Amino acid sequence: MGFDIKAKISEIVDKIKNDKDLMAKFKANPEATIEGLVGVDIPNGMLDKVVEGVKSGIVADKAKDALGSIKKLF
């Protein structure tokens, strides 16, 4: 594959977290959602890593957003 996986994961995370419909699709079928966003068939071994990276990115962004909200209180 001719793309930077970390950059692609970051791009996918941004798209998913900013689109509620896309988030619902990702939760229902992460593999198909990612392949649809990327536009190519990703080999299974690599797809698993991309899915985990996207899930981690979404969780990290939610934690960062929560922390930012807490900091605003003080």
C-alpha positions in Angstrom: 0.0 0.0 0.0 1.3 3.4 -0.9 0.2 5.5 2.1 1.3 6.5 5.6 -0.8 4.3 7.9 -0.5 6.8 10.9 -1.6 9.7 8.7 -4.5 7.7 7.3 -5.6 6.6 10.7 -5.6 10.2 11.9 -7.6 11.2 8.9 -10.1 8.4 9.5 -10.4 9.3 13.2 -11.2 12.9 12.3 -13.8 11.9 9.7 -15.5 9.4 12.0 -15.6 11.6 15.2 -17.1 14.5 13.3 -19.9 12.5 11.6 -22.5 10.8 13.8 -23.8 8.6 10.9 -20.2 7.5 10.1 -19.6 6.8 13.8 -22.7 4.6 13.9 -21.5 2.7 10.7 -18.0 2.3 12.3 -19.5 0.9 15.5 -21.6 -1.6 13.5 -18.9 -2.6 11.0 -15.5 -1.0 11.5 -13.8 -3.0 8.7 -16.2 -2.1 6.0 -16.4 1.5 7.1 -12.7 2.0 7.0 -12.3 0.3 3.6 -15.1 2.5 2.3 -13.3 5.6 3.6 -9.9 4.5 2.2 -11.4 3.3 -1.1 -9.3 0.2 -1.3 -9.4 -3.4 0.0 -7.0 -3.5 2.9 -5.4 -7.0 3.6 -6.9 -8.5 6.8 -3.7 -8.4 8.9 -3.3 -4.7 8.2 -7.0 -3.9 8.4 -7.0 -5.2 12.0 -4.2 -2.9 12.9 -5.9 0.1 11.2 -9.2 -0.7 13.0 -7.4 -0.8 16.4 -5.6 2.4 15.6 -8.8 4.2 14.7 -10.5 2.9 17.9 -7.6 4.1 20.0 -7.6 7.4 18.3 -11.3 7.9 18.9 -10.9 7.0 22.6 -7.9 9.3 23.0 -9.7 12.2 21.3 -12.7 11.7 23.6 -10.4 11.6 26.7 -8.6 14.8 25.5 -12.0 16.6 24.9 -13.2 15.6 28.4 -10.0 16.8 30.0 -10.3 20.1 28.1 -13.9 20.5 29.4 -12.7 19.8 33.0 -9.9 22.4 32.7 -12.4 25.0 31.6 -14.2 24.6 34.9 -11.2 25.7 36.8 
